[in-house]
Amino acid sequence: MHSQRARLHNELHARPSIYFEGPAHLHHYAFLDDDGVAEDILGRIAEVAGKTPDVESAQEILDLGDQTLKWERHTEFFTVTLLVPSPDRAEPWPSPPPLLAEISAKHSRALISASLILVEAEASWGGDAEAYGFRDPAGSSVGDGDAIIWSDFRLTAEGVNRILLVNRGLNAFRLGRMTRRLLEIETYRMMASLALPVAKEMSLELLDYELELGELSERNNGDEEASPRPLLTAIVLLSARLEHAGARSRQRFSATEAYARIVFNRIEELREERLGDRPRLGTFILRRFRPTVHYCAAINQRQENLAESVARLNDLLRTRAQVEIEEQNSEILQSLNERTSSQLKIQKAVEGLSIIAISYYLFSLFKLGLQSLGALGLVIAPSIAAVVLAPLGLGIIVLLIWRIQRAKNH
């Protein structure tokens, strides 16, 4: 059996919902997992639960008497969900239990999402969402009409978003899945929206970069006779700043795309139907959330397009510099050819003079040799000396010419 088979198979059961029946409150808090936030929260949960949580797992459901607590570890954030049964005629929107109040107060700067779902039985539902303190709420019939959900998406003074779910026919399994979808929509919507401030900041930076790129393009078109090195240095610096900005925002924009896809899928899974003249819950969310996602995607695409434009200008300028270098090399080679031709002419002249000089000295040696023989009493007729020595001298000269040509060819 493969060593990872059991672990991979059990991913199907990695993140179960809290299954419950009857009226209840679900307090859900999501914290950005920075600076050891998750470890600190798990330590506090261990003190309350009286057992050490399994820090190697992605989630755990703990029984705290009449309450049920679930924690989940995600890539960038950590969530705590506390299920508290709701008795009849209880406060519809109670304050968070002491454990959650303590955790949220201690890590308030890392708190990215806080939601409270009130699950009501249909018999207790009066039919008026505004009686629960909502103003201009959005509502939908979900789960093929087995539940109704309401919310105005306005934060309370404590920063909590309130959602009302009226159970008309959901069993414990479906009720747990339905509340989980609602909580995931809120959590992932907030995590996806983290890119919005980054996108707005990037928009101002990209405007400056675009103006600078336009200026560099004008310089490239106008300064054809100038040296490309200063312009090339400016383009390289602009490309480096763009790459730095992309490295800073690329992960955030990618996360937004992934989180937004989960939100869209969860809204589709609600299978909403309209309630009267009220906007559907999913429609209300997407009306502002979808433009946020599209804006972040547009800024990301704008950044990539700008980087490509800078790269094209850089390639164009490098091509121009390369052409100029090739022209300079061609001029240098032509100058070398001319110099080599002149050297060859000089060398031929020198060779000719050398042969003449050698011939002169050779015949001078022959003459001296004949005169020396005459002094010794051996007189050789000039005609005989010419017949003997002329071919010999000519042969020596031809041999010298052949050796010179052979050395040149080599």
C-alpha positions in Angstrom: 0.0 0.0 0.0 1.3 3.5 -0.9 2.5 5.4 2.2 0.2 8.3 1.5 -2.9 6.3 0.5 -4.8 6.5 3.8 -4.0 10.2 4.3 -5.1 11.1 0.7 -8.2 9.1 1.0 -9.2 10.7 4.3 -9.1 14.1 2.7 -12.8 13.3 1.9 -13.5 13.6 5.6 -11.0 16.4 6.4 -13.4 19.2 7.1 -16.8 18.0 8.4 -19.5 20.4 9.4 -21.0 20.7 12.9 -24.3 18.8 12.6 -27.1 19.9 14.9 -30.8 20.2 15.2 -33.0 22.8 16.8 -32.6 26.6 17.4 -29.0 27.6 18.1 -26.4 30.4 17.7 -23.3 29.9 15.7 -20.5 32.3 16.5 -17.8 32.2 13.8 -14.5 34.1 14.0 -11.7 34.2 11.4 -8.2 35.4 12.2 -5.3 36.0 9.9 -2.7 33.5 10.9 0.3 35.8 11.5 2.8 36.0 14.4 1.7 32.7 16.0 -2.0 33.6 16.3 -3.2 30.1 15.6 -0.8 28.5 18.2 -1.9 31.0 20.8 -5.6 30.4 20.2 -5.1 26.6 20.2 -3.3 26.9 23.6 -6.3 28.8 25.0 -8.7 26.2 23.6 -6.7 23.5 25.2 -7.0 25.1 28.6 -10.8 25.3 28.3 -11.3 21.9 26.7 -9.0 20.1 29.1 -7.2 18.3 26.3 -4.4 19.2 23.9 -5.6 19.8 20.4 -4.1 17.8 17.5 -2.0 20.5 16.0 -1.0 18.3 13.1 -4.6 18.1 11.8 -6.4 20.8 9.8 -9.4 20.9 12.1 -11.0 19.5 15.2 -14.4 19.4 16.8 -14.5 19.5 20.6 -17.4 18.9 22.9 -17.6 21.6 25.6 -20.6 20.4 27.5 -23.7 22.0 26.1 -21.5 23.8 23.5 -19.6 22.5 20.5 -16.4 24.2 19.3 -14.7 23.6 16.0 -11.4 25.1 14.9 -9.9 25.0 11.4 -6.5 25.9 10.1 -6.3 27.3 6.6 -3.4 28.5 4.5 -3.7 32.2 5.5 -6.2 32.2 8.3 -7.6 30.4 11.3 -11.3 30.0 12.2 -13.1 29.2 15.4 -16.8 28.3 15.4 -18.8 27.9 18.5 -22.3 26.3 18.5 -24.5 27.4 21.4 -28.0 25.9 21.7 -30.7 28.7 21.9 -33.6 28.2 24.3 -37.1 29.6 23.5 -37.5 33.4 23.8 -33.7 33.8 24.1 -31.9 37.0 23.1 -31.7 36.8 19.3 -28.3 38.4 19.0 -26.3 37.6 22.2 -22.8 38.7 22.9 -20.1 36.1 22.1 -19.4 33.6 24.8 -16.5 34.4 27.2 -14.0 32.2 25.3 -14.6 33.9 22.0 -14.8 37.3 23.6 -11.4 36.8 25.2 -9.8 35.4 22.0 -11.2 38.2 19.8 -10.2 40.9 22.2 -6.6 39.6 22.4 -6.3 39.2 18.6 -8.5 42.0 17.4 -5.9 43.2 14.9 -5.9 39.8 13.2 -9.7 39.4 13.2 -10.8 39.5 9.6 -14.3 38.2 9.8 -16.9 37.7 12.6 -20.4 36.3 11.9 -23.3 35.2 14.1 -26.0 32.9 12.6 -29.3 32.6 14.5 -31.0 29.4 13.6 -34.8 29.6 14.3 -37.4 26.9 13.9 -40.2 27.8 11.5 -42.8 27.7 14.4 -40.9 30.6 16.1 -40.6 32.6 13.0 -42.9 35.5 12.8 -42.5 36.2 9.2 -40.9 39.6 9.6 -37.1 39.9 9.3 -37.1 43.5 10.5 -38.4 42.3 13.8 -34.9 40.9 14.3 -33.3 44.3 14.0 -32.5 44.1 10.3 -32.7 47.3 8.1 -33.6 46.7 4.4 -32.6 43.1 4.6 -31.9 40.7 1.7 -33.4 37.3 1.9 -33.7 34.0 0.0 -35.4 30.7 0.1 -32.6 28.1 -0.1 -32.2 24.4 -0.2 -35.3 23.8 -2.4 -37.4 25.8 0.0 -36.4 24.0 3.2 -34.8 27.1 4.7 -35.0 30.9 4.6 -32.0 33.2 5.2 -32.0 36.9 6.0 -29.3 39.5 6.5 -28.7 43.2 6.1 -24.9 42.8 6.1 -24.5 45.6 8.6 -21.9 45.2 11.3 -22.9 45.6 14.9 -21.0 47.8 17.3 -18.8 44.8 18.1 -18.1 44.3 14.4 -20.3 41.2 13.9 -22.3 40.4 10.8 -25.7 38.9 11.7 -27.5 36.2 9.6 -30.9 34.7 10.3 -31.7 31.2 9.1 -35.3 29.9 9.5 -35.3 26.1 9.3 -38.3 24.7 7.5 -37.2 21.2 6.8 -33.5 20.7 7.0 -32.2 17.7 9.0 -29.1 17.9 11.1 -26.8 17.0 8.3 -28.2 19.5 5.8 -28.5 22.2 8.5 -24.9 21.8 9.3 -23.9 22.0 5.6 -26.1 25.0 5.0 -24.7 27.0 7.9 -21.2 26.1 6.9 -21.8 27.5 3.4 -23.1 30.8 4.8 -20.0 31.1 7.1 -17.7 30.2 4.2 -19.3 32.8 2.0 -18.6 35.5 4.6 -15.1 34.4 5.5 -13.8 33.8 1.9 -15.5 37.1 0.8 -13.5 39.0 3.4 -10.3 37.2 2.6 -10.8 37.9 -1.1 -11.4 41.6 -0.4 -8.0 41.9 1.2 -6.6 42.6 -2.3 -8.8 45.7 -2.7 -6.5 48.1 -0.8 -3.5 46.6 -2.6 -5.2 47.1 -5.9 -6.0 50.7 -5.2 -2.5 51.4 -4.1 -1.1 49.6 -7.2 -3.4 51.6 -9.4 -1.6 54.8 -8.4 1.8 53.2 -8.8 0.9 51.8 -12.3 -0.2 55.3 -13.4 3.2 56.7 -12.6 4.9 53.7 -14.3 2.7 54.2 -17.4 3.7 57.9 -17.7 7.3 57.0 -17.3 7.0 54.3 -19.9 5.4 56.8 -22.3 8.3 59.3 -21.7 10.9 56.5 -22.3 9.1 55.6 -25.6 9.2 59.2 -26.7 12.9 59.4 -25.9 13.5 56.2 -27.8 11.8 57.6 -30.9 13.4 61.0 -30.7 17.0 60.3 -29.8 17.9 58.0 -32.6 21.4 59.5 -32.9 22.1 59.5 -29.2 23.7 56.7 -27.2 21.1 54.1 -26.1 22.9 53.3 -22.9 21.2 56.0 -20.6 17.8 55.0 -22.0 18.5 51.4 -21.6 19.5 51.9 -17.9 16.3 53.8 -17.3 14.2 51.0 -18.8 16.0 48.4 -16.7 15.3 50.4 -13.6 11.6 50.7 -14.5 11.5 47.0 -15.2 13.0 46.2 -11.8 10.4 48.4 -10.0 7.6 46.7 -11.9 9.0 43.3 -10.9 9.2 44.3 -7.3 5.6 45.6 -7.3 4.5 42.3 -9.0 6.2 40.2 -6.4 4.5 42.2 -3.7 1.0 41.9 -5.1 1.0 38.7 -7.2 0.3 36.3 -4.3 -2.5 38.5 -3.0 -4.2 38.7 -6.4 -3.9 35.0 -6.9 -5.4 34.3 -3.5 -8.3 36.7 -4.3 -9.0 34.8 -7.5 -9.1 31.5 -5.6 -11.2 32.8 -2.7 -13.7 34.5 -5.1 -14.2 31.2 -6.9 -15.1 29.5 -3.7 -17.6 32.3 -2.9 -19.2 32.0 -6.3 -19.5 28.2 -5.9 -21.0 28.4 -2.4 -23.6 30.9 -3.6 -24.6 28.6 -6.4 -24.9 25.7 -3.9 -27.5 27.7 -1.9 -30.0 27.2 -4.8 -31.7 30.5 -4.0 -35.3 31.5 -4.8 -36.7 35.0 -4.5 -38.8 36.0 -1.4 -41.3 38.7 -2.4 -39.8 41.9 -3.5 -36.6 41.5 -1.5 -33.2 41.0 -3.3 -31.8 37.6 -3.0 -28.9 37.2 -0.6 -26.5 36.0 -3.3 -27.5 38.8 -5.6 -26.9 41.4 -2.8 -23.4 40.0 -2.1 -22.4 39.7 -5.8 -23.6 43.2 -6.6 -20.6 44.7 -4.8 -18.3 41.7 -4.4 -18.0 40.8 -8.1 -16.9 44.3 -9.1 -14.2 44.1 -6.4 -12.9 40.8 -7.8 -13.0 42.2 -11.4 -11.2 45.4 -10.3 -8.4 43.4 -8.6 -8.1 41.1 -11.7 -8.0 44.2 -14.0 -5.2 45.8 -11.9 -3.3 42.5 -12.0 -3.8 42.3 -15.8 -2.8 45.9 -16.2 0.4 45.3 -14.3 1.2 42.3 -16.4 0.5 44.2 -19.6 2.7 47.1 -18.5 5.5 44.7 -17.7 5.2 43.2 -21.2 5.3 46.7 -22.7 8.5 47.5 -20.8 10.0 44.2 -21.9 9.1 45.0 -25.6 10.6 48.5 -25.4 13.7 47.0 -23.7 14.0 44.4 -26.6 13.5 47.2 -29.2 16.2 49.3 -27.6 18.6 46.3 -27.3 17.9 45.5 -31.0 18.8 49.1 -31.9 21.9 49.0 -29.8 22.8 45.6 -31.4 22.4 47.1 -34.9 24.6 50.0 -34.0 27.2 47.6 -32.6 27.1 45.5 -35.8 27.5 48.7 -37.9 30.5 49.7 -35.8 31.9 46.2 -36.1 31.4 46.3 -39.9 33.2 49.6 -40.1 36.0 48.2 -38.0 36.2 45.1 -40.2 36.3 47.3 -43.3 39.1 49.4 -41.8 41.0 46.2 -41.0 40.5 44.9 -44.5 41.8 48.2 -46.0 44.8 48.1 -43.5 45.5 44.5 -44.4 45.3 45.3 -48.1 47.8 48.1 -47.6 50.1 45.8 -45.6 49.9 43.2 -48.4 50.9 45.8 -51.0 53.8 46.9 -48.8 54.7 43.3 -48.2 54.8 42.5 -51.9 57.0 45.6 -52.5 59.3 44.5 -49.7 59.4 41.0 -51.1 60.3 42.3 -54.6 63.0 44.5 -53.2 64.3 41.6 -51.1 64.6 39.4 -54.1 66.4 42.1 -56.0 68.8 42.7 -53.1 69.4 39.0 -52.7 70.0 38.6 -56.4 72.5 41.5 -56.4 74.4 40.0 -53.4 74.3 36.5 -55.0 75.8 37.6 -58.3 78.3 39.8 -56.3 79.4 36.6 -54.5 79.7 34.8 -57.8 81.8 37.6 -59.2 84.1 37.6 -56.1 84.4 33.8 -56.4 85.5 34.0 -60.0 88.0 36.8 -59.2 89.4 34.7 -56.4 89.9 31.7 -58.8 91.7 34.0 -61.2 94.1 35.1 -58.5 94.9 31.4 -57.9 95.8 30.9 -61.5 92.6 29.2 -62.5 91.2 31.3 -65.3 87.6 30.6 -66.4 86.2 32.1 -69.5 83.3 34.5 -68.9 81.1 32.7 -71.4 81.7 29.4 -69.5 81.1 31.1 -66.1 77.9 32.6 -67.4 76.6 29.2 -68.7 77.4 27.5 -65.3 76.5 30.2 -62.8 73.5 31.8 -64.4 71.2 28.7 -64.0 72.5 28.2 -60.5 71.8 31.7 -59.5 68.4 31.6 -61.2 67.6 28.4 -59.4 68.5 29.9 -56.0 66.4 32.9 -56.7 63.4 30.7 -57.7 63.9 28.6 -54.5 63.8 31.8 -52.4 60.6 33.0 -54.1 59.0 29.6 -53.6 59.9 29.5 -49.8 58.5 33.1 -49.4 55.2 32.2 -51.1 55.0 29.0 -49.0 55.5 30.9 -45.8 52.8 33.4 -46.8 50.3 30.6 -47.6 51.0 28.8 -44.3 
